[in-house]
Amino acid sequence: MDKDLQRSLDLLKENEEQVRNDAESALLTICQNILSHPNDKQYRKVRLDDPMVITKLLPALGAIECLFDIGFVEADEHLSLPQETPLAKLQALQSSLSKNTFPKTSVTGNAALHNLIPVTSTVYERHFFTRIISFFETVLRYEDGSLQEKARKVIPIEELEIATMTRIRQLHKHIKMKQSCPDRATKSQYTDVDVDDARDLFLMELLHWFKYKFFTWVDKPKCTRCFSECRSLKTVPCDDPKCSQVEIYRCTKCAKRVKFHRYSDPEPLLTLRRGRCGEWANVFTLLCRSLGYDARYIHDHTDHVWTEVWSIHEKRWIHLDPCEDIMDRPLMYEKGWKKKLSYVLAFSKDEIQDVTWRYTRDQQAVMKRRDVCSETKLLQFIESWNKYHQSSPNYSASRRQYVIKRRLLELAELIYVPNKYNFDDDGNYQGRISGSNEWKLARGEICEANATTDYSWDISKYRDAFHLHYSIVNDAYTVTDNDDKVLMYLSGWQNGVNEAQGGMFRKNEYDWMVVYLARSPGSNSGKVKWHFVVSNSNLCVKTFDLRATVKVFQNANVSWEVEGFFDNANQNKSVVLTINDCSNYHTDQLKGSLKLILTASVSGGEGDCAWQHAQLFRQSLENKNDRSLSIDVQLENR
């Protein structure tokens, strides 16, 4: 941290407790407002006659100094943070202040809990441990029988069970096809697939339903009078114990003030069904508990939350992010969102656990960021807490033994770094989908990663004709003969491409029941390249045919081109053809070539959703036999 800023923070500590707390709260509000709206000039101004400045900042030694240290300058009757000022110091101030903030939930009713905090803890460490206690007490709310009954009533269990059985039948069908496939690598990939545990597959359907049919993401509420856009004004405390705080907005059209309550209790959210990641994970974890899953609430210290569920079949914890409709992709935050993780803690009815190591493969960098307390103190606190909780009169000995065995299995999984689930390349992870583009950019949770798989199709191994088809619905490639018999099967669109740029990913829209490939949010453009080679020295390309489905909206663009190389020794000897009509393209201008590169490019679109206005292979999810991409290459003797 900057020395001047650290000096001002040290001065802040010298104030009386109430004065210091008021100043820290005001400074934290200023930081959060700017980071949430980095391009909005109104949040970069602090008026000197503002009651917050007069009553909270000016009386506190070091408070105004903190603003100057992070880049604020004096201008007329206000302080201003210039647009070109880097936000690194502001982020450092926010991080430091966040460590000092007490949780809203009171835990002073049980003094024994505070006695578990290491006696040598500093004030900052005690705040950190107190917050952990608060999270645990919140999670115990999920064990309320009447609340679980209310939660079960909102879940269409029968509908999801039918969808699960349909998924199982599809998997059985695919496995049967793979096992008869001559490609040994592909066959071995699928012989290990087990679909017997329907409970795990049910979770996939629950996750889809929750995101696309039940809960709604809210960046900013609409005006309740004219339904226009609103602009954030401030955040204030709330007297309702079920609500953590209230966000105040003003309509940009009629100036009406609109309140948005941030509920920490899941019960009202079962009816309201809206919010951001805190509300999403809160309710989704409750739903999992109401269905009998061992579920726990995961809190990331860098400001995100999600769920984990213990799989009896897999004998491990499975990561589920309801905001993203993502299951079992724990490295998504570090590799896709580019989060700088520090502490990731799990809270269940049984225990608290530090699960950071499931979510990173860069342990050295994470350790440098874990500076709130020593590792020894954190481990001591967690072990003391778990022992205290599991020694209570109402906690059974059999449950205690089960939890101990489960924890040993988890520790065994985390011994290997990276473990067997962490070998994916960075390019296989997309940036954050939920939330507005501005909000994600401010949090650094948008990725424009490129992926290179270096896959090439050998079009000469199937004699004089090569027929390749890709189904976006099934997300699989098939190679067929002239009689349409399947000769090869390859799952996953990315496994059949040579390169992808712009964070291209497969997007399911369950509200519209369609699926397609699109570039990641925040990417201006994206590309996908397929390589085809003639390895047989006696053959070469005769004709090339392409049929592909695309869809564009709001001035977006999808373009195609194919490049043919005629001499393996001289890669500069090539011809590039622009494909004007990808729905039915035929050419003999590549005759004699030995290598082909087919490229699809997406760009354009308007607004925050521009990334999804150019769509490759868009199909209805109900079209199970689609051929979104078909490539036919006829060969001849050289």
C-alpha positions as CSV (number, residue, x, y, z in Angstrom):
1,M,0.0,0.0,0.0
2,D,1.1,3.6,-0.7
3,K,3.0,5.0,2.3
4,D,1.0,8.3,2.5
5,L,-2.3,6.3,2.4
6,Q,-1.1,4.0,5.1
7,R,-0.1,7.0,7.2
8,S,-3.6,8.5,6.8
9,L,-5.2,5.2,7.8
10,D,-3.0,5.1,10.9
11,L,-4.2,8.6,11.8
12,L,-7.8,7.4,11.3
13,K,-7.2,4.7,14.0
14,E,-6.4,7.4,16.6
15,N,-10.0,8.7,16.6
16,E,-12.6,7.7,19.1
17,E,-14.3,4.5,18.1
18,Q,-17.6,6.0,17.0
19,V,-15.9,8.8,15.1
20,R,-13.6,6.3,13.4
21,N,-16.5,4.0,12.5
22,D,-18.5,6.8,11.0
23,A,-15.6,8.0,8.9
24,E,-14.7,4.5,7.7
25,S,-18.3,3.9,6.7
26,A,-18.4,7.1,4.7
27,L,-15.1,6.5,3.0
28,L,-16.2,2.9,2.1
29,T,-19.4,4.2,0.6
30,I,-17.4,6.7,-1.6
31,C,-15.1,3.9,-2.7
32,Q,-17.9,1.5,-3.5
33,N,-19.9,4.1,-5.4
34,I,-16.9,4.9,-7.7
35,L,-16.0,1.3,-8.3
36,S,-19.6,0.4,-9.1
37,H,-19.9,3.4,-11.5
38,P,-16.4,4.1,-12.7
39,N,-17.5,6.2,-15.7
40,D,-20.1,8.3,-13.9
41,K,-18.8,11.7,-13.0
42,Q,-21.3,12.3,-10.2
43,Y,-19.8,9.6,-8.1
44,R,-16.3,11.1,-8.4
45,K,-17.4,14.4,-6.7
46,V,-17.7,14.9,-2.9
47,R,-19.4,18.2,-2.0
48,L,-17.8,19.9,1.0
49,D,-21.2,21.0,2.3
50,D,-22.6,17.4,2.1
51,P,-23.9,16.3,5.6
52,M,-21.8,13.1,5.3
53,V,-18.7,15.2,4.9
54,I,-19.6,17.6,7.7
55,T,-20.7,15.1,10.3
56,K,-18.5,12.0,9.4
57,L,-15.4,13.0,7.5
58,L,-14.3,16.4,8.8
59,P,-14.4,15.4,12.5
60,A,-12.2,12.4,11.9
61,L,-8.4,12.8,11.8
62,G,-7.0,11.3,8.6
63,A,-10.4,10.9,6.8
64,I,-10.0,13.8,4.3
65,E,-6.4,12.9,4.0
66,C,-7.4,9.5,2.7
67,L,-9.3,11.1,-0.1
68,F,-6.4,13.2,-1.2
69,D,-4.0,10.2,-1.0
70,I,-6.1,8.2,-3.4
71,G,-6.2,11.1,-6.0
72,F,-9.0,13.5,-5.0
73,V,-8.2,17.2,-5.8
74,E,-9.9,20.3,-4.5
75,A,-12.2,22.2,-6.9
76,D,-14.5,25.1,-5.9
77,E,-16.8,23.7,-3.3
78,H,-16.2,20.1,-3.7
79,L,-13.5,17.4,-4.0
80,S,-13.1,15.6,-7.3
81,L,-11.4,12.4,-8.5
82,P,-10.2,13.1,-12.1
83,Q,-11.3,10.6,-14.7
84,E,-7.8,9.7,-15.7
85,T,-6.7,8.9,-12.1
86,P,-5.9,5.2,-11.7
87,L,-8.2,3.3,-9.3
88,A,-5.5,1.1,-7.7
89,K,-5.1,3.3,-4.6
90,L,-8.9,3.6,-4.3
91,Q,-9.2,-0.2,-4.4
92,A,-6.5,-0.5,-1.8
93,L,-8.4,1.9,0.5
94,Q,-11.6,-0.1,-0.1
95,S,-9.9,-3.4,0.7
96,S,-8.4,-2.0,3.9
97,L,-11.7,-0.5,5.0
98,S,-13.6,-3.7,4.2
99,K,-11.4,-5.6,6.6
100,N,-12.4,-3.2,9.4
101,T,-16.2,-3.3,8.8
102,F,-18.2,-5.2,11.4
103,P,-21.0,-7.4,10.0
104,K,-24.6,-6.2,10.4
105,T,-25.9,-9.4,11.9
106,S,-25.4,-9.4,15.6
107,V,-23.7,-12.3,17.2
108,T,-23.1,-10.9,20.6
109,G,-25.9,-13.1,22.1
110,N,-23.5,-16.0,22.5
111,A,-20.3,-14.9,24.2
112,A,-18.8,-18.4,23.9
113,L,-18.5,-17.9,20.1
114,H,-16.3,-14.9,20.6
115,N,-14.2,-16.8,23.0
116,L,-13.1,-19.0,20.1
117,I,-11.4,-16.1,18.4
118,P,-7.6,-16.3,19.1
119,V,-6.8,-14.1,22.1
120,T,-3.7,-12.6,20.3
121,S,-5.9,-11.4,17.4
122,T,-5.6,-7.7,16.3
123,V,-8.7,-5.6,15.9
124,Y,-8.7,-6.3,12.1
125,E,-8.4,-10.0,12.7
126,R,-11.3,-10.0,15.2
127,H,-13.5,-8.2,12.7
128,F,-12.6,-10.9,10.1
129,F,-13.4,-13.8,12.5
130,T,-16.6,-12.1,13.7
131,R,-17.8,-11.9,10.1
132,I,-17.1,-15.6,9.7
133,I,-19.3,-16.3,12.7
134,S,-22.0,-14.1,11.2
135,F,-22.0,-16.1,7.9
136,F,-22.3,-19.4,9.8
137,E,-25.3,-18.1,11.9
138,T,-27.0,-17.0,8.6
139,V,-26.5,-20.4,7.1
140,L,-28.3,-22.1,10.0
141,R,-31.4,-20.3,8.8
142,Y,-31.6,-22.9,6.0
143,E,-32.3,-25.6,8.6
144,D,-35.7,-24.1,9.6
145,G,-38.3,-26.8,8.8
146,S,-41.1,-24.4,7.9
147,L,-38.8,-22.4,5.7
148,Q,-37.7,-25.6,3.8
149,E,-41.3,-26.5,3.3
150,K,-42.0,-23.1,1.7
151,A,-39.0,-23.6,-0.5
152,R,-40.1,-27.0,-1.7
153,K,-43.5,-25.6,-2.7
154,V,-41.9,-23.2,-5.3
155,I,-39.8,-26.0,-7.0
156,P,-41.6,-27.8,-9.9
157,I,-40.1,-31.2,-8.8
158,E,-42.1,-33.4,-11.1
159,E,-41.2,-31.2,-14.1
160,L,-37.5,-31.3,-13.2
161,E,-37.6,-35.1,-12.6
162,I,-39.0,-35.6,-16.1
163,A,-36.2,-33.4,-17.6
164,T,-33.7,-35.4,-15.6
165,M,-34.9,-38.7,-17.1
166,T,-34.8,-37.2,-20.5
167,R,-31.2,-36.2,-20.0
168,I,-30.4,-39.7,-18.8
169,R,-31.9,-41.3,-21.9
170,Q,-29.9,-38.9,-24.1
171,L,-26.7,-39.8,-22.3
172,H,-27.4,-43.5,-22.6
173,K,-28.0,-43.0,-26.3
174,H,-24.7,-41.0,-26.7
175,I,-22.7,-43.6,-24.7
176,K,-24.0,-46.4,-26.8
177,M,-23.0,-44.5,-30.0
178,K,-19.5,-43.8,-28.6
179,Q,-18.9,-47.4,-27.6
180,S,-19.5,-48.5,-31.2
181,C,-17.3,-45.7,-32.5
182,P,-14.0,-46.8,-34.1
183,D,-12.1,-43.8,-32.6
184,R,-10.5,-45.4,-29.5
185,A,-9.7,-42.1,-27.8
186,T,-13.3,-41.0,-28.1
187,K,-14.5,-44.4,-26.9
188,S,-12.4,-44.4,-23.8
189,Q,-13.5,-40.9,-23.0
190,Y,-17.1,-42.1,-22.6
191,T,-16.8,-45.5,-21.1
192,D,-16.1,-43.8,-17.7
193,V,-19.4,-41.8,-17.8
194,D,-21.8,-43.0,-15.2
195,V,-25.4,-41.8,-15.3
196,D,-26.8,-44.0,-12.5
197,D,-26.9,-41.2,-10.0
198,A,-29.9,-39.2,-11.0
199,R,-29.6,-36.9,-8.0
200,D,-26.5,-35.2,-9.5
201,L,-28.2,-34.9,-12.9
202,F,-31.3,-33.4,-11.2
203,L,-29.1,-30.7,-9.8
204,M,-28.3,-29.7,-13.4
205,E,-31.9,-29.3,-14.2
206,L,-32.5,-27.4,-10.9
207,L,-29.7,-25.0,-11.8
208,H,-31.1,-24.3,-15.3
209,W,-34.6,-23.8,-14.0
210,F,-33.4,-21.5,-11.2
211,K,-31.6,-19.2,-13.6
212,Y,-33.9,-19.0,-16.5
213,K,-37.4,-19.5,-15.0
214,F,-37.3,-18.6,-11.4
215,F,-34.9,-15.9,-10.3
216,T,-34.2,-12.5,-12.0
217,W,-31.0,-10.5,-12.0
218,V,-31.3,-6.8,-11.0
219,D,-28.5,-4.3,-11.7
220,K,-30.8,-1.3,-11.2
221,P,-34.5,-1.4,-10.6
222,K,-36.9,0.2,-13.0
223,C,-39.0,3.2,-12.0
224,T,-42.2,2.0,-10.4
225,R,-44.1,5.0,-11.9
226,C,-42.9,5.2,-15.5
227,F,-40.7,2.1,-15.9
228,S,-37.7,4.1,-17.0
229,E,-34.1,3.6,-16.1
230,C,-32.9,4.6,-12.7
231,R,-29.6,6.0,-11.4
232,S,-28.1,5.0,-8.1
233,L,-28.0,7.7,-5.4
234,K,-26.9,6.1,-2.1
235,T,-27.1,3.1,0.2
236,V,-28.7,3.3,3.7
237,P,-29.1,0.9,6.6
238,C,-32.4,-0.9,7.1
239,D,-34.3,-1.5,10.4
240,D,-35.8,-4.8,9.1
241,P,-33.7,-7.6,10.5
242,K,-34.3,-9.6,7.3
243,C,-32.8,-6.9,5.1
244,S,-29.1,-5.9,5.2
245,Q,-29.4,-2.5,3.5
246,V,-31.5,-0.4,1.1
247,E,-30.3,1.0,-2.2
248,I,-31.8,4.3,-3.2
249,Y,-32.2,5.1,-6.9
250,R,-33.7,8.1,-8.8
251,C,-35.6,7.8,-12.1
252,T,-33.8,9.5,-15.0
253,K,-37.1,10.5,-16.5
254,C,-39.6,11.5,-13.8
255,A,-37.1,11.8,-10.8
256,K,-39.1,9.5,-8.6
257,R,-37.0,7.8,-5.8
258,V,-37.0,4.0,-5.9
259,K,-35.9,1.7,-3.1
260,F,-34.3,-1.6,-3.7
261,H,-34.1,-3.8,-0.6
262,R,-31.1,-6.2,-0.3
263,Y,-32.6,-9.1,1.7
264,S,-30.2,-11.3,3.6
265,D,-33.0,-13.6,4.8
266,P,-34.1,-16.1,2.0
267,E,-37.8,-16.2,3.0
268,P,-38.9,-12.9,1.4
269,L,-36.8,-13.7,-1.7
270,L,-38.9,-16.9,-2.3
271,T,-41.6,-14.4,-3.3
272,L,-39.6,-11.5,-4.7
273,R,-37.3,-13.8,-6.7
274,R,-34.8,-11.1,-7.7
275,G,-31.4,-9.7,-6.7
276,R,-27.7,-10.0,-7.4
277,C,-25.3,-12.8,-6.5
278,G,-25.9,-12.6,-2.8
279,E,-29.6,-13.2,-3.1
280,W,-29.1,-15.9,-5.9
281,A,-26.8,-18.0,-3.8
282,N,-28.8,-17.5,-0.7
283,V,-32.0,-18.9,-2.2
284,F,-30.4,-21.6,-4.3
285,T,-28.6,-23.0,-1.3
286,L,-31.9,-23.1,0.6
287,L,-33.6,-24.9,-2.2
288,C,-30.8,-27.5,-2.3
289,R,-31.2,-28.0,1.5
290,S,-34.9,-28.3,1.2
291,L,-34.5,-31.2,-1.3
292,G,-32.2,-33.1,1.1
293,Y,-28.8,-32.2,-0.5
294,D,-25.8,-31.6,1.8
295,A,-25.3,-28.0,0.5
296,R,-23.1,-25.3,1.7
297,Y,-22.8,-21.5,1.1
298,I,-19.5,-20.4,-0.4
299,H,-18.2,-16.9,0.3
300,D,-15.4,-15.4,-1.8
301,H,-13.6,-12.6,0.1
302,T,-13.3,-10.7,-3.2
303,D,-17.0,-10.3,-3.4
304,H,-18.9,-13.3,-4.9
305,V,-20.9,-16.2,-3.5
306,W,-22.2,-19.5,-4.8
307,T,-23.1,-23.0,-3.7
308,E,-21.4,-26.4,-3.2
309,V,-23.3,-29.7,-2.9
310,W,-21.8,-33.0,-1.7
311,S,-22.2,-35.7,-4.3
312,I,-22.6,-39.1,-2.6
313,H,-22.0,-40.7,-6.0
314,E,-18.8,-38.8,-6.7
315,K,-17.7,-38.6,-3.0
316,R,-16.7,-34.9,-3.4
317,W,-18.1,-31.4,-3.3
318,I,-19.5,-30.1,-6.6
319,H,-19.3,-26.4,-7.4
320,L,-22.6,-24.8,-8.6
321,D,-23.0,-21.1,-9.6
322,P,-26.7,-20.3,-10.0
323,C,-26.0,-16.8,-11.4
324,E,-24.0,-18.3,-14.3
325,D,-25.8,-21.7,-14.7
326,I,-22.4,-23.3,-14.3
327,M,-21.7,-26.7,-12.6
328,D,-18.4,-28.2,-11.5
329,R,-16.2,-25.5,-13.0
330,P,-14.3,-24.3,-9.9
331,L,-11.5,-22.6,-11.8
332,M,-14.0,-20.3,-13.6
333,Y,-13.4,-17.4,-11.3
334,E,-9.6,-17.4,-11.5
335,K,-9.2,-18.4,-15.1
336,G,-12.3,-17.0,-16.7
337,W,-13.2,-14.0,-14.6
338,K,-9.5,-13.3,-13.8
339,K,-10.3,-12.9,-10.1
340,K,-7.5,-12.3,-7.6
341,L,-8.7,-14.8,-5.0
342,S,-7.6,-14.7,-1.4
343,Y,-10.1,-16.4,1.0
344,V,-12.8,-18.7,-0.2
345,L,-14.7,-20.1,2.8
346,A,-17.5,-22.7,2.9
347,F,-20.4,-22.6,5.5
348,S,-22.7,-25.6,6.1
349,K,-24.9,-26.7,9.0
350,D,-22.0,-28.9,10.1
351,E,-18.8,-26.8,9.8
352,I,-16.8,-24.0,8.4
353,Q,-14.0,-24.9,5.9
354,D,-11.3,-23.0,4.0
355,V,-11.8,-24.3,0.4
356,T,-9.7,-21.7,-1.4
357,W,-7.5,-24.4,-2.9
358,R,-10.3,-25.9,-4.9
359,Y,-10.6,-22.5,-6.8
360,T,-7.0,-21.7,-7.7
361,R,-4.0,-23.3,-9.4
362,D,-1.8,-20.4,-8.5
363,Q,-1.2,-21.0,-4.8
364,Q,1.9,-18.7,-4.5
365,A,0.0,-15.7,-5.7
366,V,-3.0,-16.4,-3.5
367,M,-0.8,-16.8,-0.4
368,K,0.6,-13.3,-1.0
369,R,-2.9,-11.9,-0.9
370,R,-4.0,-13.7,2.3
371,D,-2.9,-11.0,4.6
372,V,-5.8,-10.5,6.9
373,C,-4.5,-12.9,9.5
374,S,-1.9,-15.6,9.8
375,E,-2.6,-19.1,8.4
376,T,-2.1,-20.5,11.9
377,K,-4.7,-18.3,13.4
378,L,-7.2,-19.0,10.7
379,L,-6.7,-22.8,11.0
380,Q,-6.9,-22.5,14.8
381,F,-10.1,-20.6,14.7
382,I,-11.8,-22.9,12.2
383,E,-10.8,-26.0,14.1
384,S,-11.9,-24.5,17.4
385,W,-15.2,-23.5,15.9
386,N,-16.0,-26.8,14.3
387,K,-15.1,-28.7,17.5
388,Y,-17.3,-26.4,19.5
389,H,-20.3,-26.7,17.1
390,Q,-20.0,-30.5,16.7
391,S,-19.7,-31.0,20.5
392,S,-23.1,-29.4,21.2
393,P,-25.7,-31.7,22.9
394,N,-27.9,-31.8,19.8
395,Y,-25.2,-32.9,17.5
396,S,-25.1,-36.7,17.1
397,A,-22.0,-38.8,17.3
398,S,-22.8,-40.6,14.0
399,R,-23.1,-37.3,12.2
400,R,-19.8,-36.2,13.6
401,Q,-18.1,-39.3,12.3
402,Y,-19.7,-38.9,8.9
403,V,-18.5,-35.3,8.7
404,I,-15.0,-36.3,9.7
405,K,-14.8,-39.0,7.0
406,R,-16.2,-36.5,4.4
407,R,-13.6,-33.9,5.4
408,L,-10.8,-36.5,5.0
409,L,-12.0,-37.2,1.5
410,E,-12.0,-33.5,0.7
411,L,-8.5,-33.1,2.1
412,A,-7.3,-36.0,0.0
413,E,-8.8,-34.3,-3.1
414,L,-7.1,-31.0,-2.4
415,I,-3.6,-32.5,-1.8
416,Y,-2.9,-32.5,-5.5
417,V,-2.2,-29.1,-6.9
418,P,-3.5,-28.7,-9.5
419,N,-5.8,-31.6,-8.9
420,K,-7.4,-33.8,-11.6
421,Y,-10.2,-31.2,-12.2
422,N,-7.8,-28.3,-12.8
423,F,-6.1,-29.2,-16.1
424,D,-8.2,-27.2,-18.4
425,D,-6.6,-24.4,-20.5
426,D,-7.5,-20.8,-19.6
427,G,-9.2,-20.5,-23.0
428,N,-11.9,-23.0,-22.0
429,Y,-13.3,-20.5,-19.4
430,Q,-15.5,-17.6,-20.2
431,G,-15.9,-14.3,-18.5
432,R,-18.9,-13.4,-16.3
433,I,-22.3,-13.5,-17.9
434,S,-24.6,-12.2,-15.1
435,G,-24.7,-8.4,-14.5
436,S,-24.4,-5.4,-16.7
437,N,-21.3,-4.8,-18.8
438,E,-20.3,-1.7,-16.8
439,W,-20.7,-3.5,-13.5
440,K,-18.6,-6.5,-14.6
441,L,-15.9,-4.2,-16.1
442,A,-15.6,-2.3,-12.8
443,R,-15.2,-5.6,-10.9
444,G,-12.7,-6.9,-13.4
445,E,-14.9,-9.9,-14.2
446,I,-14.9,-9.9,-18.0
447,C,-12.6,-12.1,-20.0
448,E,-11.6,-11.8,-23.6
449,A,-9.5,-15.0,-23.5
450,N,-8.4,-16.8,-26.6
451,A,-8.2,-20.6,-26.9
452,T,-5.9,-22.7,-29.0
453,T,-6.5,-26.5,-29.3
454,D,-4.5,-27.1,-32.4
455,Y,-6.9,-29.7,-33.6
456,S,-6.8,-30.6,-37.4
457,W,-9.2,-32.8,-39.3
458,D,-7.5,-35.4,-41.5
459,I,-9.9,-35.3,-44.5
460,S,-8.0,-38.0,-46.4
461,K,-8.4,-40.8,-43.9
462,Y,-11.9,-41.4,-45.2
463,R,-10.9,-42.1,-48.8
464,D,-12.2,-39.8,-51.5
465,A,-14.9,-37.9,-49.6
466,F,-15.1,-36.2,-46.2
467,H,-18.4,-35.3,-44.6
468,L,-18.3,-33.4,-41.3
469,H,-21.4,-32.2,-39.3
470,Y,-21.7,-30.3,-36.1
471,S,-24.8,-30.2,-33.9
472,I,-25.0,-27.1,-31.6
473,V,-27.9,-28.7,-29.6
474,N,-25.9,-31.9,-28.9
475,D,-22.6,-30.0,-29.0
476,A,-20.9,-32.8,-31.0
477,Y,-19.2,-33.4,-34.3
478,T,-19.8,-36.4,-36.5
479,V,-18.0,-37.7,-39.6
480,T,-20.1,-39.7,-41.9
481,D,-19.7,-41.7,-45.1
482,N,-21.6,-41.2,-48.3
483,D,-24.5,-43.3,-46.8
484,D,-24.6,-41.1,-43.7
485,K,-23.2,-43.8,-41.5
486,V,-21.3,-42.3,-38.5
487,L,-17.6,-43.0,-38.7
488,M,-16.4,-40.7,-35.9
489,Y,-17.9,-38.8,-33.0
490,L,-16.3,-35.9,-31.1
491,S,-18.0,-34.1,-28.2
492,G,-17.5,-30.4,-27.5
493,W,-17.3,-27.7,-30.2
494,Q,-14.0,-26.4,-28.9
495,N,-12.4,-29.9,-29.3
496,G,-12.8,-29.8,-33.0
497,V,-11.4,-26.3,-33.7
498,N,-7.8,-25.2,-34.2
499,E,-8.3,-21.8,-32.6
500,A,-10.9,-19.5,-31.0
501,Q,-10.6,-15.8,-30.3
502,G,-12.7,-13.3,-28.3
503,G,-13.7,-15.8,-25.6
504,M,-16.1,-17.7,-27.9
505,F,-18.5,-19.9,-25.9
506,R,-21.7,-22.0,-26.3
507,K,-24.6,-20.0,-25.0
508,N,-27.9,-21.5,-23.9
509,E,-30.9,-19.2,-23.7
510,Y,-33.5,-21.2,-21.8
511,D,-36.0,-18.3,-21.9
512,W,-36.1,-18.4,-25.7
513,M,-35.1,-22.1,-25.8
514,V,-32.2,-21.6,-28.3
515,V,-28.5,-22.2,-28.3
516,Y,-25.6,-20.7,-30.2
517,L,-21.9,-19.8,-30.2
518,A,-21.1,-16.1,-29.3
519,R,-18.1,-14.1,-28.2
520,S,-17.6,-13.2,-24.5
521,P,-19.1,-10.1,-23.1
522,G,-16.7,-7.2,-23.5
523,S,-15.1,-8.6,-26.6
524,N,-15.4,-6.5,-29.7
525,S,-15.1,-9.5,-32.0
526,G,-14.6,-13.2,-32.0
527,K,-13.2,-15.9,-34.4
528,V,-13.4,-19.6,-34.8
529,K,-10.9,-21.5,-37.1
530,W,-11.2,-25.1,-38.3
531,H,-8.2,-26.8,-39.9
532,F,-8.4,-29.6,-42.5
533,V,-5.3,-31.4,-43.8
534,V,-4.7,-34.0,-46.6
535,S,-2.2,-36.4,-45.0
536,N,-2.3,-38.9,-47.9
537,S,0.4,-37.8,-50.4
538,N,-1.6,-39.3,-53.3
539,L,-4.7,-37.1,-52.8
540,C,-5.7,-33.4,-52.9
541,V,-8.8,-31.3,-52.6
542,K,-11.2,-31.3,-55.6
543,T,-14.3,-29.3,-54.3
544,F,-15.4,-27.7,-51.0
545,D,-19.0,-27.2,-49.8
546,L,-20.2,-25.4,-46.7
547,R,-23.7,-25.1,-45.1
548,A,-24.0,-23.3,-41.8
549,T,-26.7,-21.5,-39.9
550,V,-26.2,-18.0,-38.4
551,K,-28.3,-15.3,-37.0
552,V,-27.6,-11.6,-36.5
553,F,-29.4,-8.7,-34.6
554,Q,-28.8,-5.0,-34.2
555,N,-26.3,-4.4,-37.0
556,A,-24.1,-7.3,-36.0
557,N,-22.1,-9.2,-38.5
558,V,-21.0,-12.8,-39.2
559,S,-18.5,-13.4,-42.0
560,W,-16.8,-16.5,-43.4
561,E,-13.7,-17.2,-45.4
562,V,-11.7,-20.3,-46.5
563,E,-8.0,-20.4,-47.2
564,G,-6.4,-23.1,-49.3
565,F,-2.7,-24.0,-49.2
566,F,-1.3,-25.8,-52.2
567,D,2.3,-26.6,-51.1
568,N,3.1,-28.0,-47.6
569,A,6.7,-26.8,-48.0
570,N,5.6,-23.3,-48.9
571,Q,2.9,-22.0,-46.6
572,N,2.8,-18.7,-48.4
573,K,1.4,-20.3,-51.5
574,S,-2.3,-20.0,-50.8
575,V,-5.6,-18.5,-51.9
576,V,-8.3,-16.9,-49.7
577,L,-11.9,-17.0,-50.7
578,T,-14.7,-14.9,-49.1
579,I,-17.9,-16.9,-48.5
580,N,-20.8,-14.6,-49.2
581,D,-23.5,-17.2,-48.5
582,C,-22.7,-19.7,-45.8
583,S,-26.1,-21.4,-46.1
584,N,-25.2,-23.1,-49.4
585,Y,-21.6,-22.5,-50.6
586,H,-19.7,-24.5,-53.2
587,T,-16.3,-23.9,-54.9
588,D,-13.8,-25.7,-57.0
589,Q,-11.2,-22.9,-56.8
590,L,-9.4,-24.8,-54.0
591,K,-8.7,-27.7,-56.4
592,G,-5.3,-29.1,-55.8
593,S,-4.9,-27.7,-52.2
594,L,-3.5,-29.8,-49.4
595,K,-4.7,-27.8,-46.4
596,L,-7.8,-25.7,-45.7
597,I,-8.5,-23.2,-43.0
598,L,-12.1,-22.2,-42.5
599,T,-12.7,-19.1,-40.4
600,A,-16.0,-17.7,-39.0
601,S,-15.8,-14.1,-37.6
602,V,-18.4,-12.4,-35.4
603,S,-18.6,-8.7,-34.6
604,G,-20.9,-5.7,-34.3
605,G,-24.1,-5.4,-32.4
606,E,-25.4,-2.6,-30.1
607,G,-25.5,-1.9,-26.4
608,D,-24.4,-4.0,-23.5
609,C,-25.7,-7.2,-25.3
610,A,-23.7,-6.5,-28.5
611,W,-21.7,-9.7,-27.8
612,Q,-24.7,-11.9,-28.4
613,H,-26.1,-10.1,-31.4
614,A,-23.9,-12.2,-33.8
615,Q,-24.7,-15.9,-33.3
616,L,-23.1,-18.9,-34.9
617,F,-25.2,-22.0,-35.4
618,R,-28.3,-20.7,-33.6
619,Q,-30.9,-23.5,-33.2
620,S,-33.9,-24.4,-31.1
621,L,-33.0,-26.6,-28.2
622,E,-35.9,-28.9,-29.2
623,N,-34.1,-29.6,-32.6
624,K,-32.2,-32.7,-31.4
625,N,-31.1,-33.7,-34.9
626,D,-29.8,-30.4,-36.2
627,R,-26.8,-30.0,-38.4
628,S,-25.8,-26.5,-37.7
629,L,-22.6,-26.9,-39.6
630,S,-21.9,-29.2,-42.6
631,I,-18.7,-29.4,-44.5
632,D,-18.2,-31.7,-47.5
633,V,-14.8,-32.1,-49.2
634,Q,-14.4,-34.1,-52.4
635,L,-10.8,-35.4,-53.0
636,E,-9.1,-36.6,-56.2
637,N,-5.7,-38.1,-57.1
638,R,-2.8,-35.7,-57.4
